[in-house]
Amino acid sequence: MPTPANCRFSETHEWFRPEPDGTVTMGITQHAADALTDITFVQMKPAGSAVSAGGSVGEVESVKTSSEIYVPVGATVAAVNDAAHKDPSLLNSDPYGKGWLVRLSGCDLSKASGLMDAAEYDRANGH
């Protein structure tokens, strides 16, 4: 699956896509999903939860390990993808689409240092 050009990426393998309504959708990258292998559990903070810069919005578990999911800037969880909670395999099969994790409000990505565009992310991960 190609790395989407309309997203920004963190070193910890989260992706962030600004939406027309001002929210930011986020999830884990294909690279992360491949490294985790079979994802078995997704638990995100509920809508309305405030998260500080560098804080965790939740956790993803696989047969191999568990991983915290981090935000680069402070934000509020505006929505949680219940489909990913019910069917964690969506993160493996469609991480940039149906496998999104949360939508954030008040998330100003221009204040986030270290986010990469698709080409930078691919180079950093040997693609």
C-alpha positions as CSV (number, residue, x, y, z in Angstrom):
1,M,0.0,0.0,0.0
2,P,1.5,3.4,-1.0
3,T,2.2,5.9,1.7
4,P,-0.5,8.6,1.3
5,A,0.8,12.0,0.3
6,N,-2.0,13.9,2.2
7,C,-0.7,12.8,5.6
8,R,2.1,13.7,8.0
9,F,4.0,11.0,9.8
10,S,5.8,10.7,13.2
11,E,8.9,8.7,14.0
12,T,6.7,6.5,16.2
13,H,4.7,5.4,13.1
14,E,1.5,7.4,13.6
15,W,-0.1,9.2,10.6
16,F,-2.1,12.4,10.8
17,R,-4.5,13.7,8.0
18,P,-6.0,17.1,8.3
19,E,-9.8,17.0,7.4
20,P,-11.9,19.8,5.8
21,D,-13.9,20.3,9.0
22,G,-10.7,21.3,10.9
23,T,-10.2,17.9,12.7
24,V,-7.2,15.7,12.2
25,T,-7.7,11.9,11.6
26,M,-4.9,9.7,12.9
27,G,-3.9,6.1,12.9
28,I,-0.9,3.8,12.6
29,T,1.1,3.5,9.5
30,Q,1.3,0.4,7.2
31,H,4.9,0.0,8.4
32,A,3.7,-0.2,12.0
33,A,0.9,-2.6,11.1
34,D,3.3,-4.8,9.3
35,A,5.8,-4.8,12.2
36,L,3.0,-5.6,14.7
37,T,1.6,-8.4,12.5
38,D,-1.8,-9.5,13.6
39,I,-3.5,-6.7,15.6
40,T,-5.8,-8.2,18.2
41,F,-6.9,-5.3,20.4
42,V,-7.5,-1.5,20.1
43,Q,-8.4,0.7,23.0
44,M,-8.6,4.5,22.6
45,K,-9.5,7.3,25.0
46,P,-13.2,8.3,24.7
47,A,-14.4,11.3,22.8
48,G,-14.0,14.4,24.8
49,S,-10.7,13.3,26.4
50,A,-7.9,16.0,26.4
51,V,-4.4,14.8,25.5
52,S,-1.3,16.8,26.0
53,A,1.6,17.0,23.5
54,G,3.5,13.7,23.5
55,G,0.6,12.1,25.3
56,S,-1.1,8.8,24.5
57,V,-4.5,8.6,23.0
58,G,-4.7,4.8,23.4
59,E,-3.1,1.5,22.9
60,V,-2.9,-1.1,20.1
61,E,-2.0,-4.8,20.9
62,S,-0.9,-7.6,18.6
63,V,0.2,-11.2,19.0
64,K,3.7,-9.8,19.4
65,T,3.5,-6.7,21.6
66,S,1.5,-3.7,22.6
67,S,2.1,-0.1,21.5
68,E,1.0,3.2,22.9
69,I,-0.4,5.7,20.3
70,Y,1.0,9.2,20.7
71,V,0.0,12.7,19.6
72,P,2.7,15.3,18.7
73,V,0.6,18.3,19.9
74,G,-2.1,18.8,22.5
75,A,-5.6,18.0,21.2
76,T,-9.0,16.7,22.2
77,V,-10.4,13.3,21.0
78,A,-13.3,14.3,18.9
79,A,-14.3,10.8,17.7
80,V,-13.2,7.2,18.1
81,N,-13.4,4.6,15.3
82,D,-15.6,2.0,16.9
83,A,-15.2,-0.2,13.8
84,A,-11.5,-0.6,14.6
85,H,-12.3,-1.4,18.2
86,K,-14.7,-4.1,17.1
87,D,-12.5,-5.4,14.3
88,P,-8.8,-4.7,15.1
89,S,-7.7,-6.4,11.8
90,L,-8.8,-3.2,10.0
91,L,-5.5,-1.7,11.1
92,N,-3.7,-4.4,9.2
93,S,-5.9,-4.5,6.1
94,D,-6.6,-0.8,5.7
95,P,-4.5,1.4,8.1
96,Y,-5.0,4.6,6.2
97,G,-8.7,4.1,5.5
98,K,-11.2,2.0,7.6
99,G,-8.4,1.4,10.2
100,W,-8.1,5.0,11.4
101,L,-8.1,5.3,15.2
102,V,-9.3,8.7,16.4
103,R,-10.2,12.2,15.1
104,L,-8.7,15.1,17.0
105,S,-9.9,18.6,17.4
106,G,-7.7,21.5,18.4
107,C,-4.8,19.7,16.8
108,D,-2.5,22.3,15.2
109,L,0.0,20.2,13.2
110,S,2.0,23.3,12.2
111,K,3.2,23.4,15.9
112,A,4.4,19.8,15.7
113,S,8.2,19.4,15.3
114,G,9.6,16.3,13.6
115,L,6.6,15.3,11.5
116,M,7.6,14.0,8.1
117,D,5.9,14.0,4.7
118,A,5.3,10.7,2.8
119,A,8.7,10.8,1.0
120,E,10.6,11.6,4.2
121,Y,8.8,8.8,6.1
122,D,9.4,6.3,3.3
123,R,13.2,7.2,3.2
124,A,13.4,6.9,7.0
125,N,11.9,3.4,6.9
126,G,13.9,2.0,4.0
127,H,11.2,2.2,1.3
